[in-house]
Amino acid sequence: MDTLKIRDAGDVEQAVRAAIAAEQPLEIVGHGSKRAVGLPMATNAVLDLSALNRVVGYEPHELILTVEAGAPMADLLSLIDSKNQEFAFEPMDTSVLLGTPPQSATIGGTIAAGLAGPRRIKSGGARDHLLGLTAVSGFGETFKAGGKVVKNVTGYDLCKLIAGSWGTLAVMTEVTLKVMPKAEREVTLVLHGLDDVAATKAMNIALGSPYDISGVSHLPQSAFRAAPGPLAALGAKGAVTLIRLEGIGASVPHRANSLTETLASFGKPDRIEDAASQAVWAAIRDVAPFAASGPLGAWPVWRIVCPPASGGGFGQALARETGGDVIYDWGGGLIWAALPPSADAGAGQLRSKLKAIDGHATLIRGSDAVRGAIDVFHPHDAGVAALNKRVKASFDPRDVFNRGRMVRTGKA
């Protein structure tokens, strides 16, 4: 496979124009941490953006960070942590789940994947923190969208389209994001022994309370058979339901006490605080119980989004009928499911059941054979598929970027 190593944004534009002229599709790569997600791509040329790694500007007092798209996430997290700041959308480290080299993600790949962590329910996803970008379209032209302030959109918000498009619309060369101050305190309430349906009720009561919840997760007892490090000790009493509160020092304990009273019918929760709490939520964010290096490392893993109120019943039935394991995040609105290996990774059974609750599922980890045989991303109905096709044509009419990654080549 040919690899095109670029030096700057100008090289990206030239490489794209050459690819258009030669009718050569390109695979867009930073450090390759998420190459195993999506359909196998119909390309034999790689556009390597890893050299685009500069921090263009960081204004801690303005909460703004501008960087080139190939900048390593680990470096950026270290930079903003030095100013006691963070990305509020809690970017997931997929290396745990996919078995890729640790800390190999780039900011461009993070935005392109659009995967957010447990704080998504409070702070929004990656696209909600992307203020502006510079990119090269499939016409071989550089364009800019957004800016360096929150209220900068006067027309189409192209940033929202690019985020989560998995590199199929344009090649990002530079991004501007907002960062946020870290919370002074963090407390997690831990309820023990609830089944999935009761846990869903408790989580949704917490989310509906006035106590400003920033994370709500449930791990059934079976999930702890593979749980590492900070999660292992929590499973000693069976299933756990976790509810996180963050904020200023005086506020968090008060809110935790009030929420404990609100949830009294579900039992008296234990508490974990600050560093211990942060370690637990990092493991949930990265789906550590299903780690590639763990007992379930050979099982396909699905990311299921559904109405939170339906999550407990759906996940419980799915685990029972397939023999798989599930983990709940976002109050039951996000379910991670590890299913026993099969020819279609359980796609037929899973998606058939999801129709009843208006949910959708994406295969995040699967073998090359499985990814070549099924729709990795949830199939759209005819109307949405036609709209997506028109959007793709507006950005990349020759289908140069990541051809076939999200939709099988030749399929509408």
JOMO-V996865 format. One record per run of one state. SS is the DSSP state (A for helix, B for strand, O for the rest). FROM is the first residue (numbers start at 0). LEN is the number of residues. Records with the same first field share a line. If there is no record, write none. Layout:
SS->FROM-LEN, FROM-LEN
//
This chain:
O->0-1, 5-3, 22-3, 29-15, 48-6, 62-1, 68-3, 81-3, 86-8, 98-7, 113-6, 123-2, 137-4, 146-11, 162-7, 178-1, 181-3, 192-3, 207-5, 219-1, 225-3, 237-2, 247-1, 262-1, 266-3, 285-2, 290-9, 305-2, 322-2, 332-1, 339-7, 357-2, 365-2, 373-8, 395-5, 401-11
B->1-4, 25-4, 44-4, 54-5, 63-5, 71-1, 84-2, 105-1, 129-8, 141-5, 169-9, 179-2, 184-8, 212-7, 239-8, 269-4, 299-6, 324-5, 333-6, 359-6, 400-1
A->8-14, 59-3, 72-9, 94-4, 106-7, 119-4, 125-4, 157-5, 195-12, 220-5, 228-9, 248-14, 263-3, 273-12, 287-3, 307-15, 329-3, 346-11, 367-6, 381-14
//
